[in-house]
């Protein structure tokens, strides 16, 4: 510990100091956050200066106002960003275990956990779920949209400024601090007469004392499931073979889950005298949901529906005569609390100290299932266990405005240090959920069928500590030329230390046109959950319609080591960007940014291995794998953003357009992604390379209207079979959304709208139709058709 502290102190003293990461939150709450200069907002993300706008910042930053956020029908922040940010893609993934509820989202086609999420400039904790290829990212659905003042999206590498995870960019959520009260009610439903959603939102902001503020937030939402399903062919055959039985139609449901959620929170600040301010915020969420799993056919699922001499006279058909579709449940409790104090030591030197705690806990359950190996002693409902992610963060930051006689404006200089602790925990489920009963020796499936529980050997708690020192400088060398440099040192208890840096510059070609460029290195540290946990999953081969079980072993597991597992290391990146930005007095503004992101030692799962003969395999794995970070990628693309705001007739028109082209290629490595043609194709073409949005908003007196066109380019999907993958190419999709608002009174607004007005659906997923699915489960957009909604809002 003493040696680490000395290294931190040395790094801090050697670095040219800068405004700390979290100092941006203080600027976010200051009066300077108001819109200035032809609609250009003062931004606090990706810069340490307190007066940067979108136009003159050294890196591309998108700013979305509260009104733009509210104009998106969904209250899920993932859906909001997917409609507003062209390079942001989120998937639904029905029947994909925990990812049904913690949906994977990508920025610029990179991994979900390669984008850093901040709230009021502070790091937001991760979800407890390890998703596809082990990605463990923050769950944006835990943040209520009605509590948001604005969102800033930094589209640039920023690990040198913010630390681990900021390879693709940074999403900074600024919480509302306005005085006043608001209550809104929302109702929506798909034109297929399902997916009905009801939501109630309330917030109240008050001022107290001379400079105190308190904002309270609350939301409650209930959403019914959707179903875009046909009856499975084998279910039709089963019904024909057993006319005396009544088989449900469909036997399983593909669509959005049933979901209930509640959000509570506050955002507060109060003056302590002089320039000293205490501040705090907290967000609490509880949610629960249910999703279907694949149907078990009594005539073909022989490892479940099988009579043996071990259990004479007992047959699973006595419980499930028409088979069963397990029901997967998710109960999540999420909390994030932060408190801090900031002030000024002099007119030029500011300080900010804060501490935060974040926690995400997910309890999993399985109903309408069986552990066939236990025979008549098996329950039909199981508690599968709990995953928990805890994070503690303490930081101290300083900012100094250095007046250099040779420069017309001060050099922005600062420094800071940070301590972070991550803890990951796995709680075992019911013993019956992972038991290997006496029937296993006769071929009956062990574990809860559909999702085995976490066993007592998988349970445990694991910690990782990190210490950081960081520095940043922004220097206006001339009135037209500004340069920036950032440096960050971090030391992790599990793998050692890392240095990352960033150089950036901006040159004003004219008062209304600027060139900007940056080069940075970045990293994403493996988490305790990725380093230490084992898991079991089950899938369905769409050709044989048989269930298979896979095991993912920790890298320290003796079998994984025997198969070639190595200790995990950080992913490392190099990010180069070049951009042009402009604005005009006529209300026109925009930017074009090119980027090239190289990531090496990327994190994924290894190739799958059969369990060697003679090695114990109590869970009867069909195959096993482990995490590895042995492949490299290059991501190249372009972002184009433009807007125009002006008067049309008696109203105000706001036109916005945004386009992203993004291509990721695998450069090499020895992992499954790099060496397996199937996995490589899935990785490189699973998301559209092109995505665009165009919107027109018109506001005239008591009426306003919005039209938004969304475009998704073509992409490739696979069946997901254990072997023999088959691919299908899906063409481009266009969606039209319309909405209108009527201000009934100065304090009451009625809004109604339709998403996907033309009721567009993608091509059917022909290679997945054997299990009743109509549209691909991996689609990068909603596949439920037209959605109609109405909002009623009252302000006090």
N, C-alpha and C positions, 0 to 999 in steps of 0.2 A: 504493500500500500504506500509506504513512504517513497519507494523508488518511482511509482507511478505519479505521485504528486510532484516529485521533482521534475519529471519529464514534462508534466503539464505546465509547471511554472516556467521551465526553460523555454517551452514552445511559445508561451504567452509573451515572455519578455523579448524573444527574438522576432516575433511577428510584428509587422507594421500595424497597428491596431485598427479596428473598424467598428462600425455600428453593429451590434449583435443582432442575430436572427430575430430574437423576440422583441427588439426595440420597435420593429415594424408595427407591432400591435398597438403600441402607445400612439404612434402616428395615426393608426387607423381610427382611434377614438378622438383625435384632435379636430379642431375646427378646419384644419387644412384639408380634411377629407372631402370637402365640398367640391362639386364640379366646377371646373374653371376652363377658360380659354376654349370656346367653341365646343363645349361638351367633352373636352379632354379631362378625365378624372385624375386626381392625384392618387398615385398608387403606392402601396407599402410592401409589395412582394417583389423580391429579386433586386431590391435596391436598399441602401442604408440611408440615403438622403431623404429629407422630409418634404422635398418640393418637386419630386419627379412626377411627370404625367405619362400617360400611355405614349404620347408622341415623342418625348425626349428621353425616355428610359433607354438603358443600354441593352435591354433584352426584350423580346416580345411578351407583352402581358395583355390578356383579355380581361375586361371588367364588365360584369353583368349586374345590373341594378336589381333592386327588389321588384320593380315592375316587370322586368324581363323574366325573372324567376317565376313570378306569379302567373305569367302568361302561358306557362307550360302546364298542361292539365295534371300531370302526376305530382304527388307530394313526395315521391322517392327521388332524392337528390341525384341518384344515378341517372334516372330518366331525364331529369332537368338538364344535366350536363351533356347527355347524349344528344339532346335537341339543340343545345346552344353552342357546343364546341365541336367543330368538324372532325378533329382527330381523336375524339373520345367515343369509344364504342362499348356498349354494355349488352350482355346476353341474358336471356331468361333461363335457359337450361332446365326445362321441366324434367322431373324424375332423375335428377343428378345429385342425390344425397344432399349434403349441406349447402351446395352451391345453388340450390333452388331458392334459398333464403338469403345467403350472402353471395350476391351475384358478382361474377368477375367483370371488372371494367378495365379498359386499357386506354392509355394515352399514347398516341403515335405508334400504336401497334406493339408496344413493349409490355412486359409482365405487369399485372395489377400492382404488385408490391415494388415496382420501380418508379412509382409516382408518390411523392410525399404529400400528405394531407395535414394542413394546419388549421386551427381555429383561433381567430384573433392573433395570428402570428405564432402560435405555439403548436408544437407537434401533437397531433391527435393519435390516440393509441390504435393498435392493430385489432383486427378481429381474431378470435381464437381458432377460426377455421383455416386449415391448410387446404387450399383448393387445387386446381389443375397444376400439375408439375410442382406441387408444393408451395405455390404462391401464398403468402400470408400478408394481406393488405388491410388497410383501414376499411371499415364498412360505412360508406357514406349514408346509407339508409338510416343510420342511428342519429343523424343530425336533422332536426325538423326544419323544413323549408320556410315555414312561417316565422322562424326566429332569425332569419338571415337578412342582413342589411344589404350586402353585396357579396359577390364572389370574384376573386382575382385568380386567374389561371396563368402561371408563368410557363411558357413553352420553351424551356431551355434547361440544360443541365445545371444543377445548383447544389451539388454535394459539398462543394467548398464553402458554401454559405450556410447550408442547413443540415449537413451531415448525411447519414445513410438514407437510401431510398430515392433521393431526388435525381435520378438518372434521366427519366423522361421529362420531368418538370415538377411543378408544385401547384397544388390547389389550396388556396387560402380562403377560409370561410370567415367573413366578418359578421359578427352578431349585431342585431339591431340595438340601437341605443336611443331611439326616438321617444319623445314624451307623447302619451296618448294611449287610447284603448281601441282594440279592434276585435271583433268576433266574426267568424265566417263559417258557413256551412257549405259542404260540397257533396254532390251526388253524381255518380257516373255509372254507365252501363254499356256493354257492347251490344251491337245490333243483333247478335245471336241470342240475346236475352239471358246472358250470364255475365259473370264477373262484376256484379253490382257492388259498388263501393260507396260507403257513407263515411264522411269525415267531418269533425268539428274542430275548429282551431280558435284559440284565444290568446291574446297577448295584452299586456298592460305595462306602460312605461310611465314612470313618475320622476319628478325632480324633488329633491329635498335638501334642506340647508342652503348654503350658498353655491355649492357646485357638485352636489351628490346626484347620482342617477341610479335607478333600479328598474330593470325590465324583466317581467315574468312571462314565460311562454308555456303553453299547454296544447297538446294535440291528442285526439283519439280517432282511430281509424279502424273500420271493419270492412274486409274485402272478401267477397265470395269467389270460389274458384271458377276457372274457365275450362272448357273442354273442346278441343279440336281433334276428335278421335273417331275412328271407325272400328267396328267390331273386328277383332282379330280373326284371321281365316281359320286358325286352329280352334278358336272358340266356337265358330260356326260349325266346324266339323264335330267338335265335342258335343254340341247341342243335338246335331243330327244323329250321333251315335247313342245318345242318351235322351230320348224324347220325353221320358218321365220326369226329367229334371228341368228346372227353369234357370237358365244361365243369364246373368246380368248382361245388358247390352248398353255400353261396352263393359268388358270385364276389367278394364283399367282406363284411367283418364290421363290424357296428355294436355297440359295447360298450366296456367298460373295456379299457385297453391291457395288454399284458404288461409287468410292471414288477419290477425288482430294485432294492433300495436297502440301504445300510449307513450307520449313524450312529455317530459316536464323539464324546465330549466330556468335559469336566470342569467342576467348580465348586469354587473354593478360596478360602480366606481364612486369614491368619495374623497374629498380633499382632507388632508391631515394637517394643513397649515403650510403657508408658504407655497413652494412649488411641489410639495410632496403629495402624491396621490396613491391611495390603496385601491386595488381593483380585483375583481373576481368574477368567474363565471362557472356554471355547472350545467351539465346535460345528463338527463336520466331517461332511459328507454326500457320498456318491457314489451316483448312481442312473443307471439306464439302462432305457429302455423302447422298445416298438415298437407302432405303430398302423397300421391299414389306411387307404388312401385309396380314392377312387372308382374303379370298374372302367372300363377303356377298352375299348369294344366295337369289334372289328375292322371290323364292317359299317357303323358310323355315325361312328366317330372318324376321319374322312377326312384330317384334318390330321396324323395319326400314321401310319395304315395306308394309305399312298399310294405308288404306284410312280411314279418320275420318271426322266427321261433323265439327271439328274445322277448317279444311282447305278444304272446299268443292271444288271438282274438281281437287285437287292436289294429285299427287302420285309420290313417289320417282322414280318409273319406268320411268317417263317422262325424268329424268336426267340420270338414270343408268338402261336402259332396260335389260342389261345382268348382272346386279349386279356390284359390284365394289370391288377392292382391294386397300385399302388406301396405299398411298406412304408416308413413314416416312422419314423426312429429319433431318440432324444433321449438324450444323455449329459450329465449335469449334475454339476459339482463345486462344492460350496458350503462356505465357511469363514467363521467369525466369531470373532474373538479380541478380548478386552478385558482391560485391566489398569489398576488404579488404587490410590490410597492415600487414606485418609480419617482424620480425627482431630479433636481439639478444641483450639482455641487458649485456651479458657477454659470455665467451666461453661456459659456462655450461647452461645458462638460455636463452630460446627462448620465444618469445611472438607472438601472432597472434590474430588480431581483424578483424571481418568481419560483414557485414550486407547483407541480401538478401530479395528479394520480388518475390513471385511467384503467378501467377494467371491463373486459368482455367475457361473459360466462354463457355457454350454450349447453343446455341439457337436451339429449336426444332420447327419443322413445320410438317403439315400434309396436303397432297394434295389428290385429287380424293376421297373425303369423304363427309360427310353430318352431320349436327345436325338435325336429323329428327324431334325433338320436336319443332323446329322453323319453320317447314314447308317451304313454298316458300321463306321465308326471310333468309333461311340459306345459307351461302356461301359454296363453295365446297373446299376451301383451307383455312387453319387456321394457325396462328402463336400461338404456344402452350406455349411460355414463355421461360425464361432463368434461368439456374442454374449457380452460380458463386462461386468458392472457391478462397479466397485470403489468403496468408500466409506471415507474416513478421517475420524475424529471425535476432537477434543480439546476437553475442557471443564474449567473450574474453577468450583467452586460453594461458596457460603458460606451458613450458616444461623444466624440470631441470635434467641434467645428474649428479647424486650424486655419487661422488667418495667415496666409503666406503673402508677404509684401509684393512679390512679383506677379501674383494672380489677382484677378478682379473679384473672384468669389472664393469663399473658404473651401479648403480640402476637407471632405468628410472622412473622419478617422474614428475607429473604435476598436474595442477588443472585448472578449468574453470567454467564459469557461462554463462547462456544463457537465453534469453527472447524470447518467441514466441507468436505471435498473429494469430489466425485463425478466419476468418470471412466467413460465408456462407450466400448466398442471393438467394432468389427466386423472379423472376419477373413474374407478371401475364401475361397470354396470351391474345389473343383477347377475348372480352366478349362472342362472339358466341362460342368459343371453350369450354367453361365450363357452358354455359347457360342452364337452365332448362326451356324450352319454354312451351307455352300453350298446345302443343300436348302431353306433358308428362302425363297429367291427363288422356289421352285416350290410354296410353300404348306405345307411340312412344319414342324411345330412346333419352335421353338427352346427351349433350356433343358432341364434335367432335368424330365421330365414328371411333374407332381404338385406339386413344390415347387422352383422355380428356386433355384440357389445364390446366395450373395452375391457380387457381382462385384467386381473390383479397383477399380472406380470408386465402389462403395458402401462399401468398406472404409475404416477410419480410426479415430482416437482423438480424443475430445473431453472437455474438462474444464469443471467449474463449481465455483467457490469461493463459500462463504458465511461471513459473520461475524455473530454474534448476541450481544446482551446482553439479559438478561431479569430481571424483578423481580416479586415477589408478596408480598402481605400477607394474613394472616388474623387478624382482630381480634375477640375475644369482648367486644362492647360491654357486654353484660349476661350474666347466667347463662342467659338464654333466647334472646338475639339475637346472631348471629355474622355478620360481613360479610367479604368477601374481594375483592381486586382484584389483577389481574395485567397486566403490560405487557411486550411483547417487541418488540425492534427487530432486523431482519435486513437484511443487504446482500448481494446476489447479483451476481457478476461479469457475468452474462449479461443481466440486465434492470433492475438497480437495487435500491432498498431498499423496505421495507414495515414498517409499524407495526401491531400488533394488541393488543387489550386484552380484558379480561374482568372483569365485575362479578358477584358472587354473594352470596347471603344465605340464612340459615336462621333461622327463628323457631320455638321450641318452644312449641306450644300447651299441652302438658303434658309430664311426663317420658317419656311413651310415644308422643306424636304430634308430628310436626314438619312445617312447611311449608318448602320450599326453592325458590329461583328463581335463574336466571342469564341473563346476556346476554353474548355474546361475538362478536368478529369473528375471522375465520380466513382461511387461504390455503393453496393448494397450488402450489408452484413447478414450472414445467416442468423436466423433467430433460434432461441432455445428449443422451440417446437420443432423446427426443421432439423436441428442437430441431434435430438434425443428420442423422438417418438417413433413407435411402430403403429401400423394400422392394417385393418383388413377390409376389403371391399368386395362386393359381388356385382357381376354384370350379366347381361344376356346376349348370347351370340344370336344375331338376327338371321343366321342361316339355319342353325340347328335348333334355335329357340331353347337352348339349354343354359342353365345358370352356371357360371364359373366363378371361383373365388381367387382373389389375388392378395398377396401380402406385400406390404411396403415396410422394409426393415430399416432400423436406424443404422447409420454408418458404422457404429461401434458394435453392432450385433455380430457375434462370431460367424454366423453363416454369411452375412453380408461381407465381412472381411475376407472370408474364404473365397467368395465370388469376385473379389476385386475392389471392394469399397475403399475409398480414401477419405481422410478428414475433409470436411467442407471448408472452403475458403470464400472470401467475399467476391462477389461479381465486381468487375472493374470496367469503367467506361471512359471513352474519349468523345467529347461532344464539340462539334464545330458548326457554327451558324453564321449566316450573312443575311442582312435584311435591309430593306428600303422602306421608309415610313413617310407619310405625307399628310397634310391637312390644308384646308383653305378657308377663307372667310365666307365662302358660299355654302359652308356646312358639309363639305365633302372631306372625308378622311379615310385612311386605310394603311395597309402594310403588306409587303411580300417578304417572306422569310424562307430561305433555304437552310436545310440542316443535314448533317451527316453524323450519326451516332454509332460508334463501334463499341460493342460490349463483349468482353472475353470472360471465360470461365462462367458462362451462364448456368443458371440453376435449373435442373430438370430431374427426371427420373431416368435411371439406367435402363438398358435393355432388360427384358424379362427373362428369367432363368427358371428352368425346371428344378425342383428340389432334388439334389443329388441322392442317389440310392444309398440307403444306410443312414441318412440323416433324419432325425425325428421330424415328423410333419403332423403334429396333433391337430392342427386346424385344417388339414387336407387342402393345402394351397394347390391350385392348378399351376401357378407361377409366382415368383417373388421378384422384387426389384428393390432398389435403394436410391436415395438422392445422390446426385452428382452435379458438379458444375464444370463439366469438361466439354463445352462447345462454345463457339464464337459466332457472333452475328454482326451484320452491318445493316443499319436502318437509314434510308435516305428519303427525303421528301421535301415538300413545299407547302407552306401555309399562305393563303391569300385571303385577306380580310378587307372589306370596304363598307363604308356607310355614308349615307346622306341624310341630313335633317334640314327641313325647311318648311315654309308656309305654302300651302296649297288651298286655294279658295279661302274659306273662313277657318280652316283647320291646320293642323301640323302633321306633316308626313315624315315618317322615319323609315328609310330603306336600308337594309343590311344584307350583305352577302358574304359568305365564308366558304372556302374550298380547301380541302386537304388531299394531297396525293402522298401516299406512304408505302414504301416497299421494304420489306425485311428479307434478307437472305442469310442462309447459314454458310459461314466461311470455313468451318472445319471443326474437328474435335472427334472424340471417340464415343460419345454418348449415343443413345438410340436416335435422338433427333438428327445427329450428324451422319450416322452410318446407315440408318434404316431409311430406304427410299420412301416408304409409306409415311413414317413419322415426319420426315423432312417436308414432304408435300403438305401434310396437315399443318405443320408449323408455319410454313411460308405463305399458304394461301387460305388459311381459315378465316381471315377477316378481309373485308373489301379494301382494295388499295385506294379507292376514291370515295370521298364522302363530302357532301356539300349541303348548305342550307341557304335559302333566300327567304327573307320575310319583309312584309310591308305592313306598317302599323299607321293607322290614321285616327286622329283624335279631333273631334269637332263638337264643341259645346258639351252636351250631355251624352253624346254617343262616341264610341270608339270601336274600331274594327281591326282585326289582325288576320293576315293570310301568311302561312308559312309553307314553303315547299322543301321537302327533305329528299335527298338523293343518296343512295347507297350503291356502290359499284358491285361488280360480280365477285363471287367467292366460291371456295370449294369445300365440300363437306365429305365426311366418311361415315361408314356404318358403325364404327366403333367395335367391330368384332375382335375376338382374341386373335384370330388368324384370318387371312384372306380378305383384307380390307378392300372395299369397293368404293369408288369415288363418284361424286355427282357435282357438276358445276351448276351454280345458280346464277342467273342473270341479274342485271341491275334492277333496282326497285325505286319507285318514286312515290312519295306520300304527300298529300295535300291536307293541311289543317286549317280550319277557319274558326274564328271566334268573334264575338261582339259583346260590348258592355254598354249598359244603360245606367246612368247615374240617376236613380229614381228621385233622390233628394241629395243635397250636398253631403250627407253622411251615409247614404245607402247606395249600394251598387249591385246590380244584377248582371251576371256574366254567363253567357251560354256559348257552347262551342262544340265542334266535331273534329276529332282527330281521325285521320285516314278517311276523309270525306268520300272518296271513290271506292271505299271498301276493297282495297287492294290486298291480295294474298300472293306469296311467292309460289313458285312451282312446287308441286308435291314432292315429298322425299321418297322416291320410288324404292330405294334400297332399304328403307326403314319401315316400309308399310306392313311388313309381316307382323309387327307387334302393335298395329293399330294406329300408329302415328301418321298424321297427314302431312304436316309441315315440319321441317327439320328442327330438332331440339336445339341445334347450335346456331340458329339464325341470329345475326347481329341486330335484329330489329323485332318489334312486336309482331307476332303472326296470328293475332286474334281478331283482326278485321276492324271495322268501324267502331269508334268509341264516342258516345255522346255524354255531355256533362253540363252541369249548371252549378254556379256559385252564387251565394248571396252573402254580402259583406256589409257590416255596420261598423262605422267608426264613431268614437265618442270624443 
